[in-house]
Amino acid sequence: MKLQIPEGKSKLLLHSCCAPCSGEVMERIAEAGINYSIYFYNPNIHPRKEYELRKNENIRFAEKNGIAFIDADYDTENWFARAKGLEWEPERGARCTMCFDMRFERTALYAYENGFDSITSCLGISRWKNMEQINECGHRAAAKYPGLIYWDYNWRKNGGSERMIQIAKREHFYQQEYCGCVYSLRDTNAHREKQGREKIRIGEKFYS
């Protein structure tokens, strides 16, 4: 069955967090002939070097496939202000909800102001993420604007998660080793140290 946006919608804005997560989603959407653009708004990613690596890999794949790439602001001050008091929340906790809300709010606003009738995200394709948490944030953001919907398609199904890795290896994408924010980097490195492993070396690991 051909992939279709619900409710007869036809112009999609895809929020992307990185190239590895979006590769499979981009290819599925393109194969279905859906008119879409990529929106990159991820002020949570830390440090700046990691942010630029993830963004540039996404730009590289978008340009290769002729897809419009919208580069939004890296307003980290706003993100840290909203994260205040949530520094020690666990992964998938309240801090992540705040982060998803913030990114989807900006995505929905851009979509509404620029003629898109639907938004979606590749965030949920990762098995490390809580899909229900992500979808709740997406629906909440889209509901603020008349005529706009959040497409909560499960990109993991029908082998999506497996193809995500295959595409990442095929394209030799940069392989990020933590969710993105300074707190996930802190917690991931702490876990590695307990296991006797070295800390993450930003910019060194690629899929192969």
C-alpha positions in Angstrom: 0.0 0.0 0.0 1.3 3.4 -1.0 2.4 5.7 1.8 0.1 8.7 2.2 -0.2 11.6 4.6 -3.5 11.3 6.5 -6.5 13.5 5.9 -5.6 14.3 2.3 -2.7 16.5 3.3 -0.1 17.0 0.6 2.8 19.3 1.7 5.0 17.8 4.5 7.6 19.4 6.7 10.0 16.7 8.1 11.7 17.6 11.3 15.1 16.0 11.2 17.5 15.4 14.1 20.3 13.8 12.1 21.2 12.0 8.8 21.2 8.5 10.2 17.7 8.8 11.6 16.3 10.6 8.7 17.8 8.6 5.8 15.2 5.9 5.8 12.4 8.3 6.4 13.5 10.5 3.6 13.8 7.6 1.1 10.3 6.3 2.1 8.7 9.7 1.7 10.4 10.3 -1.7 9.4 6.9 -3.0 5.8 7.7 -2.2 6.1 10.9 -4.3 5.2 13.1 -1.3 6.1 16.8 -1.6 8.3 17.5 1.4 11.1 19.6 2.8 13.5 19.1 5.7 13.5 21.3 8.8 16.6 21.2 11.0 16.0 22.7 14.4 17.9 21.0 17.2 19.3 23.5 19.7 19.7 20.7 22.2 22.8 19.3 20.4 26.0 19.9 22.3 28.8 20.9 21.7 28.8 23.1 18.6 31.2 20.7 16.9 28.7 17.9 17.3 25.9 20.1 16.1 27.7 21.1 12.9 28.7 17.5 12.1 25.1 16.3 12.4 23.7 19.2 10.4 26.3 19.0 7.6 25.7 15.2 7.2 22.0 15.9 6.9 22.6 18.7 4.4 24.9 16.4 2.3 22.2 13.7 2.0 19.5 16.2 1.3 21.5 17.8 -1.5 22.3 14.4 -2.9 18.6 13.7 -3.2 17.5 17.2 -4.3 15.5 17.9 -1.1 15.0 21.4 0.2 16.8 21.8 3.6 15.7 24.5 6.0 18.4 25.4 8.5 16.8 26.9 11.6 18.5 28.8 14.4 20.8 27.2 16.9 19.3 29.1 19.9 21.0 27.2 22.7 20.3 29.9 25.3 16.6 29.3 24.9 17.1 25.6 25.2 19.2 25.8 28.4 16.7 28.2 29.9 13.9 25.7 29.3 16.1 22.9 30.7 16.8 24.6 33.9 15.8 22.4 36.8 15.7 19.4 34.6 19.4 18.7 34.5 19.2 15.4 36.3 16.1 14.0 34.6 16.7 10.5 33.1 16.6 9.8 29.5 12.9 9.7 28.3 12.0 11.9 31.3 10.6 15.4 31.6 13.7 17.0 30.1 13.2 15.0 26.9 9.5 16.0 26.8 10.5 19.7 27.1 13.1 19.2 24.3 10.6 17.5 21.9 8.0 20.2 22.7 10.5 23.0 21.9 11.6 21.5 18.6 8.1 20.6 17.4 6.7 24.0 18.4 9.2 25.7 16.1 8.6 23.1 13.4 4.8 23.6 13.6 5.1 27.4 13.5 7.4 27.3 10.4 5.0 24.9 8.7 2.0 27.1 9.4 3.7 30.3 8.2 5.1 28.7 5.1 2.2 26.8 3.6 2.9 23.3 4.9 -0.2 21.3 5.9 1.5 18.5 7.9 4.6 17.9 9.9 6.4 14.7 11.0 9.7 13.7 12.5 12.3 11.0 12.2 13.0 11.1 16.0 10.8 8.0 16.7 12.7 5.7 14.3 15.3 5.2 17.0 14.6 2.3 19.3 16.2 4.4 22.1 13.3 6.8 22.0 9.8 6.6 23.5 7.6 6.9 20.4 4.5 7.7 22.4 6.3 10.6 24.2 7.4 12.0 20.8 4.0 11.7 19.2 2.2 13.4 22.1 4.6 16.3 21.7 4.1 16.4 17.9 0.3 16.4 18.1 0.4 19.0 20.9 2.4 21.4 18.7 0.4 20.9 15.5 -2.9 21.3 17.3 -2.1 25.0 17.9 -2.5 25.8 14.2 -5.7 25.4 12.1 -5.4 22.9 9.2 -2.0 21.6 10.4 -1.6 17.9 11.4 1.2 15.9 12.9 1.7 12.7 11.0 2.5 10.0 13.6 3.5 7.3 11.2 5.6 4.5 12.8 8.8 4.7 10.7 10.2 1.6 12.6 7.7 -0.8 11.1 8.1 -2.9 7.9 11.9 -3.1 8.4 12.4 0.7 8.8 14.8 0.4 11.7 16.9 -2.1 9.9 17.0 -0.1 6.7 18.0 3.0 8.7 21.2 1.2 9.6 21.8 -0.1 6.1 21.4 3.4 4.7 23.7 4.9 7.3 26.4 2.3 6.4 25.9 2.8 2.7 26.2 6.6 3.0 29.0 6.4 5.6 27.2 8.8 7.9 28.8 10.3 11.0 27.8 8.0 13.9 26.8 10.0 16.9 27.1 8.1 20.2 24.7 9.9 22.4 21.3 11.5 22.1 22.6 15.0 21.7 22.4 17.3 24.7 25.1 18.1 27.2 23.3 16.0 29.9 23.0 12.9 27.7 26.7 13.3 26.9 27.5 13.5 30.6 25.4 10.5 31.4 26.7 8.4 28.5 30.3 9.2 29.4 29.6 8.3 33.1 28.2 4.9 32.0 31.2 4.3 29.8 33.6 5.0 32.6 31.8 2.5 34.9 32.3 -0.1 32.1 36.0 0.8 31.8 35.5 2.3 28.3 36.9 5.6 27.0 34.8 8.7 26.8 33.2 9.7 23.5 35.4 11.2 20.9 33.4 13.7 19.0 33.8 13.6 15.2 35.7 10.4 15.0 33.2 7.6 14.4 31.4 6.9 11.1 29.2 4.1 9.9 31.0 1.5 7.7 
